[in-house]
Amino acid sequence: MSMFHLGWFLGPGITVQGWNTPNYAPSYDWTQPDIYQDAARALERACFDFMILEDTSAVPSAYKGSMDFYLKNATMTPKLDPAVLTPYILSVTKRLGVALTLTTTFYPPWILARQMATLDHYSKGRIGWNIVTATSDAAAQNFGYDKQFEHDQRYDMADEYIDLAAQLWEAWDADAVRMDLESQTFVDPSKVKAINFQGKYYKSRGPLNVPRSPQTKPLYVAPGGSPRGRKFSGRNAEVVLAGGDSIAEMKEYRAEVRSHAEAYGRDPDKIKTMFIAGVFVARDKKGVEEIKENLPKMRQRRFEAHLASLSFLSGIDFSKFDLDTPLPEIKTNGMQSMLRMFKDAGPKATLRDIGMRPPGWELIGTPDEIASMMKEAMEEIGGDGFLVTGPVTPRYVNSVTDELVPVLQKRGLTRKEYSHEHLRDNVMAF
């Protein structure tokens, strides 16, 4: 089989890493960039394609109708700004890409486009954009709205937003900057044009005041488990941040996104569907058994925090539900993939059942065992790689980069070196 890609999804966001778990690294000041820089160095050493920096835009208050639980337990808050962290990561790496999360629903398109173009220049072409529409009313209220826009409308807005941003990025020709002393011409005026974009939701005269960047546009990364979200990915994404509890579900996900891409006239092989995986590396059989024994205990300790997270993402206060009664039919304007999760759990599933389930696909084993699992999964699914998720603490990161990845490389499953300077080229290399 051909090689597959590796990325890192920083699921906790830019916050205290591994809080209240054995992975916690108290020697790091969580308000400083050091722990992320150290992780980035390790990921580049292991030839990961990129890091995805997750983010949300509110201190949650959905669980028990209060911010108290979230603040006390560092659940989905606090979070520092990934756009500000990004240059710190870029400064200690040369090939690793960084995909930062910025929402189309609240960020003015011109500002986002300018910021991304600047970062792409500074990184020499290593920037990606994790495109999200945001889900919560709390986030909407931070930006002056009474409540969040309707789910499918958010994606309609995002489609138009991307069209506008692309025109802003392309408003400067690649050779517009001449810096010609003889003719006293810094920029050729004929090669920079206003775009005069006018859509249903957005308008902008343009152009940017930033020249075309090395990649022209950031690498487009998009999550989305709902039918509308998958269609959005098929239209726009170059990397799909995908979930899935089983190989069969992952295979179906990838096939659906590829079919949407074909319907939009896109080459489906230009879309890399990468699956979130919790990777737990043990050095021997005894270590494997210890992990399998400890993970349910950890989920039990974090059970209420998990319910609080589900409450924020869905907008439903799960503290009001009986934990051991089958869940009623649930509707939400928040994260629609949650509805699928509840449906897949079955009609008799209780909130306790769902709260104790692994939050995605888990790979537990020795490096050789996990490498075999990954290989078999990719062979069955068809591609395209994995997004390791977890805190960027040294203990967890190094178990992946220094124990698992060398085995993957030895088997020819992941790259041993970067073949290109730009992020998009590395992602599309195979």
C-alpha positions as CSV (number, residue, x, y, z in Angstrom):
1,M,0.0,0.0,0.0
2,S,1.0,3.6,-0.4
3,M,2.0,5.8,2.5
4,F,-0.5,7.6,4.6
5,H,-0.4,11.1,6.3
6,L,-0.1,12.0,9.9
7,G,-1.4,15.2,11.6
8,W,-1.9,16.3,15.1
9,F,-5.3,17.6,16.2
10,L,-4.9,19.6,19.4
11,G,-8.3,18.8,20.7
12,P,-8.0,20.5,24.1
13,G,-7.1,23.8,22.3
14,I,-4.6,26.3,23.6
15,T,-5.2,25.6,27.2
16,V,-3.7,23.8,30.2
17,Q,-2.5,20.5,28.7
18,G,-3.5,17.2,30.3
19,W,-5.1,18.9,33.3
20,N,-6.2,16.4,35.9
21,T,-4.8,13.4,34.0
22,P,-1.5,11.4,34.3
23,N,-0.2,13.3,31.3
24,Y,-0.3,16.7,33.0
25,A,3.1,18.5,32.8
26,P,3.2,20.9,35.8
27,S,6.8,22.0,34.8
28,Y,5.3,24.0,31.9
29,D,3.6,27.4,32.4
30,W,0.4,26.8,30.4
31,T,0.2,30.5,29.5
32,Q,3.5,30.4,27.6
33,P,4.2,28.8,24.2
34,D,7.0,26.5,25.3
35,I,5.0,23.3,25.5
36,Y,3.6,23.8,22.0
37,Q,7.0,24.7,20.6
38,D,8.5,21.5,22.1
39,A,5.7,19.4,20.7
40,A,6.1,21.0,17.2
41,R,9.8,20.2,17.2
42,A,9.0,16.5,18.0
43,L,6.2,16.4,15.3
44,E,8.6,17.8,12.7
45,R,11.2,15.3,13.7
46,A,8.6,12.6,13.0
47,C,7.7,14.3,9.7
48,F,4.0,15.0,10.6
49,D,2.3,17.1,7.9
50,F,0.8,19.6,10.3
51,M,-0.7,20.5,13.6
52,I,-4.4,21.7,13.8
53,L,-5.0,24.2,16.6
54,E,-8.5,23.8,17.8
55,D,-10.5,26.8,19.3
56,T,-13.9,27.9,20.6
57,S,-15.1,31.4,21.2
58,A,-16.8,31.4,24.6
59,V,-16.6,30.4,28.2
60,P,-19.3,27.8,28.2
61,S,-22.4,28.0,30.4
62,A,-24.7,25.3,29.0
63,Y,-24.1,22.7,31.7
64,K,-26.3,23.4,34.8
65,G,-26.9,26.9,33.3
66,S,-23.7,28.2,34.7
67,M,-20.0,28.8,33.8
68,D,-19.0,27.4,37.2
69,F,-18.3,23.8,36.3
70,Y,-16.3,24.7,33.2
71,L,-14.1,27.2,35.1
72,K,-13.6,25.1,38.2
73,N,-12.6,22.0,36.1
74,A,-10.8,23.7,33.2
75,T,-13.3,22.1,30.8
76,M,-13.3,23.8,27.4
77,T,-11.9,26.9,29.0
78,P,-9.6,28.8,29.4
79,K,-8.4,29.0,25.8
80,L,-5.7,31.3,24.3
81,D,-5.8,32.5,20.7
82,P,-4.3,30.0,18.2
83,A,-3.6,32.8,15.7
84,V,-1.2,34.4,18.2
85,L,0.4,31.1,19.1
86,T,1.0,30.2,15.4
87,P,4.1,32.4,14.8
88,Y,5.8,30.9,17.9
89,I,5.4,27.4,16.4
90,L,6.6,28.5,13.0
91,S,9.7,30.1,14.5
92,V,11.0,26.7,15.8
93,T,10.1,24.6,12.7
94,K,10.9,24.7,9.0
95,R,8.5,22.2,7.3
96,L,5.7,21.4,9.8
97,G,2.4,23.0,8.8
98,V,0.1,24.8,11.2
99,A,-3.7,24.9,10.6
100,L,-5.4,27.4,12.9
101,T,-9.1,27.4,13.6
102,L,-10.9,30.6,12.7
103,T,-14.7,30.8,12.3
104,T,-16.4,32.0,9.2
105,T,-19.5,33.0,11.2
106,F,-17.8,35.8,13.2
107,Y,-14.5,36.7,11.6
108,P,-14.8,39.5,9.0
109,P,-13.6,37.9,5.7
110,W,-11.1,40.7,4.8
111,I,-9.4,40.5,8.2
112,L,-9.1,36.7,8.1
113,A,-7.8,36.7,4.5
114,R,-5.2,39.3,5.4
115,Q,-4.1,37.5,8.5
116,M,-3.8,34.2,6.7
117,A,-1.8,35.7,3.8
118,T,0.6,37.3,6.3
119,L,1.1,34.1,8.1
120,D,1.6,32.2,4.9
121,H,4.4,34.7,3.9
122,Y,6.0,34.5,7.3
123,S,5.9,30.7,7.3
124,K,7.1,30.4,3.7
125,G,4.0,28.5,2.7
126,R,3.1,26.4,5.7
127,I,-0.3,27.7,6.8
128,G,-3.6,25.9,6.8
129,W,-7.1,27.1,7.8
130,N,-9.3,24.8,9.9
131,I,-12.7,26.2,8.7
132,V,-15.4,26.1,11.3
133,T,-18.8,27.8,11.5
134,A,-19.1,27.8,15.3
135,T,-22.0,26.1,17.1
136,S,-23.0,27.8,20.3
137,D,-25.3,30.6,21.3
138,A,-22.7,31.7,23.8
139,A,-20.2,32.3,21.1
140,A,-22.8,34.2,19.0
141,Q,-23.6,36.4,22.0
142,N,-19.9,37.3,22.3
143,F,-20.1,38.8,18.8
144,G,-23.3,40.8,19.3
145,Y,-25.9,38.3,18.2
146,D,-28.8,37.0,20.3
147,K,-28.3,33.4,19.1
148,Q,-26.4,31.3,16.7
149,F,-27.5,31.2,13.0
150,E,-29.4,28.1,11.9
151,H,-27.1,25.1,11.2
152,D,-27.4,24.7,7.4
153,Q,-27.5,28.5,6.9
154,R,-24.1,28.7,8.6
155,Y,-22.7,26.4,5.9
156,D,-24.3,28.4,3.2
157,M,-22.6,31.5,4.6
158,A,-19.3,29.6,4.9
159,D,-19.5,28.6,1.2
160,E,-19.9,32.2,0.2
161,Y,-17.2,33.3,2.7
162,I,-14.7,31.0,1.1
163,D,-15.5,32.2,-2.4
164,L,-14.9,35.8,-1.2
165,A,-11.6,34.9,0.6
166,A,-10.3,33.1,-2.4
167,Q,-10.9,36.2,-4.6
168,L,-9.1,38.3,-2.1
169,W,-6.1,36.0,-2.0
170,E,-6.0,35.9,-5.8
171,A,-6.4,39.7,-6.3
172,W,-2.7,40.2,-6.6
173,D,-1.0,38.4,-9.5
174,A,1.9,36.2,-8.6
175,D,4.3,38.6,-10.3
176,A,2.7,41.9,-9.2
177,V,5.7,42.8,-6.9
178,R,8.5,43.9,-9.3
179,M,10.8,46.0,-7.0
180,D,12.3,47.5,-10.2
181,L,14.6,50.4,-9.4
182,E,15.2,51.3,-13.0
183,S,11.5,52.0,-13.7
184,Q,10.9,53.0,-10.0
185,T,8.1,50.5,-9.8
186,F,7.6,48.5,-6.6
187,V,4.2,47.0,-7.6
188,D,2.8,46.8,-11.1
189,P,-0.6,48.5,-10.7
190,S,-2.0,46.5,-13.6
191,K,-1.5,43.3,-11.6
192,V,-3.6,44.2,-8.5
193,K,-7.3,44.6,-8.9
194,A,-10.4,45.3,-6.8
195,I,-12.7,42.3,-6.6
196,N,-16.0,44.1,-5.9
197,F,-17.5,41.0,-4.4
198,Q,-21.2,41.1,-3.6
199,G,-23.0,38.0,-2.4
200,K,-26.0,37.2,-0.3
201,Y,-24.2,37.4,3.0
202,Y,-20.9,39.2,2.3
203,K,-19.5,42.0,0.2
204,S,-16.0,43.4,-0.1
205,R,-14.4,45.8,-2.5
206,G,-10.9,44.4,-2.1
207,P,-8.1,43.9,-2.8
208,L,-6.0,42.9,0.2
209,N,-3.0,45.1,0.9
210,V,-0.9,41.9,1.2
211,P,0.8,40.5,-1.9
212,R,-0.1,37.0,-3.0
213,S,1.5,34.5,-0.6
214,P,3.6,31.5,-1.3
215,Q,0.6,29.1,-1.4
216,T,-1.8,31.7,-2.7
217,K,-4.4,30.3,-0.3
218,P,-4.0,28.4,3.0
219,L,-4.6,24.7,3.0
220,Y,-8.3,24.2,3.5
221,V,-9.1,21.9,6.5
222,A,-12.7,21.2,7.3
223,P,-14.5,19.1,9.9
224,G,-18.2,18.3,9.7
225,G,-20.2,15.1,10.5
226,S,-23.6,16.3,9.5
227,P,-25.0,15.8,5.9
228,R,-24.6,19.5,5.2
229,G,-21.1,19.5,6.8
230,R,-20.0,16.6,4.5
231,K,-21.3,18.4,1.5
232,F,-19.4,21.5,2.5
233,S,-16.2,19.4,2.8
234,G,-16.8,17.9,-0.6
235,R,-17.1,21.4,-2.1
236,N,-14.2,23.1,-0.3
237,A,-11.9,20.9,1.8
238,E,-8.4,19.7,0.9
239,V,-8.1,17.9,4.3
240,V,-11.2,16.6,6.0
241,L,-11.0,16.3,9.8
242,A,-13.1,13.2,10.2
243,G,-14.5,11.1,13.0
244,G,-15.6,7.5,13.2
245,D,-15.9,4.8,15.8
246,S,-15.3,1.9,13.4
247,I,-13.5,1.2,10.1
248,A,-16.8,0.7,8.4
249,E,-18.0,4.1,9.5
250,M,-14.8,5.8,8.4
251,K,-14.9,4.1,5.0
252,E,-18.5,5.3,4.5
253,Y,-17.5,8.9,5.6
254,R,-14.6,9.1,3.1
255,A,-16.7,7.7,0.3
256,E,-19.5,10.2,0.9
257,V,-17.2,13.2,0.9
258,R,-15.5,12.0,-2.2
259,S,-18.9,11.6,-4.0
260,H,-19.8,15.2,-3.0
261,A,-16.4,16.4,-4.4
262,E,-17.1,14.6,-7.7
263,A,-20.5,16.2,-7.9
264,Y,-18.8,19.6,-7.6
265,G,-16.4,18.7,-10.4
266,R,-13.5,18.2,-8.1
267,D,-10.8,15.5,-8.2
268,P,-11.6,13.4,-5.1
269,D,-8.0,12.4,-4.9
270,K,-7.2,16.0,-4.1
271,I,-9.1,15.6,-0.8
272,K,-7.3,13.8,2.1
273,T,-9.8,12.4,4.6
274,M,-7.9,12.0,7.9
275,F,-9.4,10.3,10.9
276,I,-9.1,11.3,14.5
277,A,-7.5,8.6,16.6
278,G,-6.6,8.4,20.3
279,V,-3.2,6.6,20.2
280,F,-2.0,4.9,23.4
281,V,1.4,3.3,23.0
282,A,2.7,0.7,25.4
283,R,6.2,-0.9,25.4
284,D,5.0,-4.4,26.1
285,K,1.9,-6.6,26.7
286,K,1.8,-5.7,30.4
287,G,1.7,-2.0,29.5
288,V,-1.1,-2.7,27.1
289,E,-3.2,-4.3,29.7
290,E,-2.5,-1.4,32.2
291,I,-3.8,1.1,29.6
292,K,-6.9,-0.9,28.9
293,E,-7.6,-1.1,32.6
294,N,-6.9,2.6,33.3
295,L,-8.8,4.2,30.4
296,P,-12.3,3.3,31.7
297,K,-11.3,4.7,35.1
298,M,-10.1,7.9,33.5
299,R,-13.3,8.2,31.5
300,Q,-15.2,7.7,34.8
301,R,-13.2,10.5,36.4
302,R,-13.8,12.8,33.5
303,F,-17.4,11.7,33.0
304,E,-19.1,14.9,34.1
305,A,-16.6,17.0,32.2
306,H,-17.5,15.0,29.1
307,L,-21.2,15.7,29.7
308,A,-20.4,19.4,30.2
309,S,-18.5,19.4,26.9
310,L,-21.4,17.7,25.1
311,S,-23.7,20.3,26.6
312,F,-21.7,23.2,25.2
313,L,-21.3,21.8,21.8
314,S,-25.0,20.8,21.4
315,G,-26.6,23.6,23.4
316,I,-28.5,21.0,25.5
317,D,-28.0,20.9,29.3
318,F,-27.4,17.2,30.0
319,S,-27.4,17.8,33.7
320,K,-31.2,17.7,33.5
321,F,-31.3,14.1,32.1
322,D,-31.5,10.9,34.1
323,L,-28.2,9.1,33.5
324,D,-29.7,5.6,33.3
325,T,-32.9,6.2,31.3
326,P,-32.8,5.8,27.5
327,L,-32.4,9.2,25.8
328,P,-35.4,10.7,24.1
329,E,-35.2,12.1,20.6
330,I,-32.8,15.1,20.6
331,K,-32.7,18.0,18.3
332,T,-30.2,20.8,18.3
333,N,-28.9,23.7,16.3
334,G,-25.4,23.0,17.6
335,M,-23.1,20.3,16.5
336,Q,-25.1,17.9,14.3
337,S,-22.6,15.1,14.4
338,M,-23.7,14.7,18.1
339,L,-27.2,13.6,16.9
340,R,-25.5,10.9,14.8
341,M,-23.5,9.8,17.8
342,F,-26.7,9.4,19.8
343,K,-28.5,7.7,17.0
344,D,-25.7,5.2,16.4
345,A,-25.7,4.4,20.1
346,G,-29.1,2.8,19.7
347,P,-32.6,3.4,21.0
348,K,-31.9,2.0,24.4
349,A,-28.7,3.9,25.0
350,T,-28.6,6.0,28.2
351,L,-26.6,9.1,28.8
352,R,-24.2,7.1,31.0
353,D,-23.6,4.7,28.1
354,I,-22.8,7.5,25.8
355,G,-20.7,9.4,28.3
356,M,-18.5,6.3,29.0
357,R,-17.9,5.5,25.3
358,P,-14.5,6.3,23.9
359,P,-14.5,9.7,22.2
360,G,-13.6,8.3,18.8
361,W,-11.4,5.5,17.5
362,E,-8.8,4.3,20.1
363,L,-5.6,2.5,19.2
364,I,-4.0,0.7,22.1
365,G,-1.0,-1.5,21.8
366,T,2.7,-1.8,21.3
367,P,4.2,0.3,18.5
368,D,4.2,-2.8,16.2
369,E,0.6,-3.6,17.1
370,I,-0.6,0.0,16.5
371,A,1.3,0.2,13.2
372,S,-0.5,-3.0,12.1
373,M,-3.9,-1.6,13.1
374,M,-3.2,1.6,11.2
375,K,-2.0,-0.3,8.1
376,E,-5.1,-2.6,8.1
377,A,-7.4,0.4,8.6
378,M,-6.0,2.4,5.7
379,E,-6.1,-0.7,3.4
380,E,-9.8,-1.2,4.2
381,I,-10.8,2.5,4.2
382,G,-8.7,3.5,1.1
383,G,-6.8,6.4,2.7
384,D,-5.7,9.0,3.6
385,G,-4.2,9.2,7.1
386,F,-4.7,9.9,10.8
387,L,-5.0,12.9,13.1
388,V,-3.6,11.9,16.5
389,T,-5.5,13.8,19.2
390,G,-4.5,14.5,22.7
391,P,-2.6,17.0,24.9
392,V,0.8,18.1,23.7
393,T,2.5,17.0,26.9
394,P,6.0,15.4,26.4
395,R,4.9,12.1,27.8
396,Y,2.1,11.7,25.3
397,V,3.7,13.3,22.3
398,N,7.0,11.4,22.6
399,S,5.2,8.1,22.9
400,V,3.9,8.7,19.4
401,T,6.8,10.5,17.7
402,D,9.7,8.5,19.2
403,E,8.1,5.0,19.7
404,L,5.3,4.6,17.2
405,V,6.5,6.7,14.2
406,P,9.9,4.9,13.8
407,V,8.0,1.6,13.3
408,L,5.6,3.3,10.8
409,Q,8.6,4.7,8.9
410,K,10.5,1.4,8.9
411,R,7.4,-0.3,7.3
412,G,7.2,2.4,4.7
413,L,3.8,3.6,5.9
414,T,4.7,7.2,6.7
415,R,7.4,9.6,5.3
416,K,10.9,9.8,6.6
417,E,11.5,13.3,5.2
418,Y,9.6,16.2,3.7
419,S,9.7,16.3,-0.1
420,H,8.4,19.9,-0.4
421,E,8.7,23.3,1.2
422,H,4.9,24.2,1.1
423,L,2.3,22.5,3.3
424,R,-0.2,21.9,0.4
425,D,2.5,20.2,-1.7
426,N,3.5,17.8,1.2
427,V,-0.2,16.9,1.8
428,M,-0.8,16.2,-1.9
429,A,2.6,14.4,-2.4
430,F,0.9,10.9,-2.0
